[in-house]
Amino acid sequence: MTAAGSSSPAAPRPDARTERWRAHREQVRGEFVDAAFRALAEHGPDVSMDDIARAAGCAKPKLYRHFADKTDLYLAILERVQSTLWERVLARISLTTDTLAHLLHTAIAEYVAVVEEQPDVFRFLVHSRMAQQAEQPERAIEVAQRSALLAAQLIEERLVGQDVDTGSLELTAYAIFGAVGSATDWWLGANRARTEVMSTERFADHVSIIAEGMLDGVARLNNLPIDIDQPVHLAFRTE
């Protein structure tokens, strides 16, 4: 109807079959990611699509019905790792009351624990043929950067009203994530060839101190005193 005062037409309701197919597709994709983790545990970081299909108990063509290409599956694995890490970190912290130092150390300790539990998953994400042959590497970079951006946003939300350069916060988060990733690559690689291998706890402590130093450095660049032994909303002093 077009007469004055008539109500707008109701928005179309989602098609039930479409919703069921979407839910089914997400479930199957999740099962394939589960299979990828099993295949990684068995075959290591050079796992192939054939290995993953076998772990899922199906032929490879079925795998490609649910993933557009290798990059699509690679990103699904990366997103699973990120989701697992954030769930574990957020379950152990309070963004309101925990000190900035505690937040940093807890996040890094949980990250190191995830890597230690499944080191070949990290090696796969960084060094595998699937990572190197990704048809759209910018997609992988974008997904990998989401955690850094989320970390910056979580801190920024607790600094409302303070004169803190959000661009510097974002840059610092990206730099810390990059440093942690490079350090992990060393820890799983060159470190393992040393006579005295650095322990998990010592590695987490080292990386936490490095991250604290990066935070302190960016605070000095902005002439902004920082106290990492305070909660986030009190750690950056603007007076």
C-alpha positions in Angstrom: 0.0 0.0 0.0 1.1 3.6 -0.8 -1.5 5.6 1.1 -0.4 8.0 3.7 -0.2 6.4 7.1 0.2 2.9 5.8 2.9 0.8 7.5 6.1 -0.2 5.7 6.2 -3.7 4.4 7.7 -6.2 6.8 11.3 -7.3 6.2 11.4 -10.7 4.5 11.8 -13.5 6.9 14.9 -15.7 6.6 14.3 -18.7 4.5 14.3 -21.7 6.9 16.1 -24.0 4.4 18.8 -21.4 3.8 19.4 -21.0 7.5 19.6 -24.8 8.0 22.1 -25.1 5.1 24.2 -22.2 6.6 24.2 -23.9 10.0 25.0 -27.3 8.4 27.8 -25.8 6.3 29.4 -24.1 9.4 29.2 -27.4 11.3 30.8 -29.4 8.5 33.6 -26.7 8.1 34.2 -27.0 11.9 34.5 -30.7 11.6 37.0 -30.4 8.8 39.0 -28.0 11.0 38.9 -30.6 13.8 40.2 -33.1 11.2 43.0 -30.7 10.2 44.2 -30.5 13.8 44.3 -34.3 14.0 46.2 -34.5 10.7 48.7 -31.9 12.0 49.3 -34.0 15.1 50.0 -37.1 12.9 51.8 -35.6 9.9 53.3 -32.4 11.2 53.3 -28.9 9.7 53.7 -30.1 6.1 50.3 -31.7 6.2 48.5 -31.9 2.9 44.9 -31.5 1.8 44.9 -35.3 1.2 46.0 -35.9 4.8 43.2 -33.7 6.1 40.6 -35.4 3.9 41.7 -38.8 5.2 41.6 -37.6 8.8 38.0 -36.5 8.1 37.2 -39.8 6.6 36.2 -38.4 3.2 37.5 -37.8 -0.3 39.3 -34.6 -1.1 36.5 -33.3 -3.5 34.1 -33.1 -0.5 36.7 -30.9 1.3 36.7 -28.5 -1.6 32.9 -28.4 -1.5 33.1 -26.6 1.8 36.4 -24.6 1.4 37.0 -22.5 -1.7 40.7 -23.3 -1.8 43.7 -24.1 0.5 43.8 -20.5 1.7 40.2 -20.8 2.9 41.0 -23.8 5.0 44.2 -22.2 6.2 42.3 -19.1 7.4 39.7 -21.3 9.1 42.5 -23.0 11.1 44.1 -19.7 11.9 40.7 -18.3 13.1 40.2 -21.4 15.3 43.6 -20.8 17.0 42.8 -17.1 17.5 39.4 -18.0 19.0 40.8 -20.6 21.3 43.5 -18.2 22.5 41.1 -15.3 23.2 38.7 -17.6 25.0 41.5 -18.8 27.3 42.8 -15.3 27.9 39.5 -13.6 28.6 38.5 -16.4 31.0 41.6 -15.5 33.2 41.6 -11.7 33.2 39.6 -8.7 34.3 40.1 -5.8 32.1 38.7 -3.5 34.8 40.8 -4.5 37.8 43.9 -6.5 36.7 47.1 -4.5 36.3 48.5 -3.9 32.8 51.5 -6.0 33.7 49.2 -8.9 34.7 47.2 -8.6 31.5 50.3 -8.7 29.4 51.8 -11.7 31.2 48.6 -13.7 31.3 47.9 -13.2 27.6 51.5 -14.2 26.7 51.5 -17.1 29.1 48.3 -18.4 27.6 49.6 -17.9 24.1 52.8 -19.8 24.9 50.7 -22.6 26.5 48.6 -22.9 23.3 51.8 -23.1 21.2 53.4 -25.7 23.5 50.3 -27.9 23.4 50.3 -27.9 19.6 53.7 -26.6 18.3 53.1 -28.1 14.8 50.0 -25.9 14.4 52.1 -22.8 14.9 54.8 -24.2 12.5 52.1 -24.9 10.0 50.6 -21.4 10.2 54.1 -19.8 9.7 56.1 -22.1 7.6 54.0 -24.7 5.8 53.6 -25.0 2.1 50.0 -24.1 2.5 51.0 -20.8 4.1 53.6 -20.0 1.5 51.4 -21.0 -1.4 48.3 -19.0 -0.2 46.7 -17.6 -3.3 45.7 -14.5 -1.5 48.3 -13.8 1.2 46.7 -10.5 2.1 43.7 -12.4 3.5 46.0 -14.3 5.8 47.7 -11.1 6.9 44.3 -9.5 7.6 43.1 -12.4 9.7 46.4 -12.5 11.6 46.1 -8.8 12.4 42.6 -9.0 13.9 44.0 -10.1 17.3 46.3 -7.1 17.4 43.5 -4.7 16.5 41.2 -6.3 19.0 43.8 -5.9 21.8 44.2 -2.2 20.9 40.5 -1.7 20.9 40.0 -3.4 24.3 42.6 -1.0 25.8 41.3 2.0 24.0 37.7 1.4 25.3 39.1 1.7 28.9 40.9 5.0 28.2 37.9 7.1 27.3 38.5 10.7 28.1 42.3 10.4 28.3 44.6 12.1 25.9 46.1 8.9 24.5 47.1 8.6 20.8 45.0 5.6 19.6 47.2 5.3 16.5 50.2 4.7 18.8 48.2 2.1 20.8 47.4 0.2 17.6 51.0 0.4 16.3 52.2 -0.9 19.7 49.7 -3.8 19.6 50.8 -4.8 16.1 54.5 -4.5 17.1 54.0 -6.7 20.2 52.1 -9.4 18.3 54.8 -9.4 15.6 57.6 -9.6 18.2 55.9 -12.4 20.1 55.4 -14.3 16.8 59.1 -13.9 15.8 60.2 -14.9 19.3 58.0 -18.0 19.2 59.6 -19.0 15.8 63.0 -18.8 17.5 61.7 -20.7 20.6 60.4 -23.6 18.4 63.4 -23.5 16.1 66.9 -22.3 16.9 66.2 -22.6 20.6 65.6 -26.4 20.3 69.1 -26.8 18.9 70.7 -25.2 22.0 72.4 -27.3 24.7 70.2 -25.7 27.3 66.7 -25.3 25.9 64.8 -22.3 27.3 61.8 -23.5 29.3 58.2 -22.5 28.7 58.1 -20.4 31.9 61.3 -18.6 31.2 60.3 -18.0 27.6 57.0 -16.5 28.7 58.8 -14.3 31.2 61.3 -13.0 28.6 58.6 -12.2 26.1 56.5 -10.5 28.7 59.4 -8.2 29.7 60.0 -7.4 26.0 56.3 -6.5 25.6 56.5 -4.3 28.7 59.6 -2.5 27.2 57.7 -1.8 24.0 54.8 -0.3 25.9 57.2 1.8 27.9 58.9 3.0 24.8 55.7 4.1 23.0 54.6 5.9 26.2 57.9 7.9 26.2 57.5 8.7 22.6 54.2 10.3 23.5 55.5 12.0 26.6 52.9 9.9 28.5 54.0 8.4 31.9 52.9 4.8 32.3 52.6 2.6 35.4 52.1 -1.1 34.3 51.3 -2.0 37.9 48.0 -0.2 37.7 44.8 -1.2 35.9 44.5 -0.1 32.3 42.3 2.9 33.0 44.9 4.2 35.5 48.1 3.0 33.8 48.4 5.9 31.4 48.7 9.2 33.4 48.0 12.3 31.4 48.3 14.9 34.1 
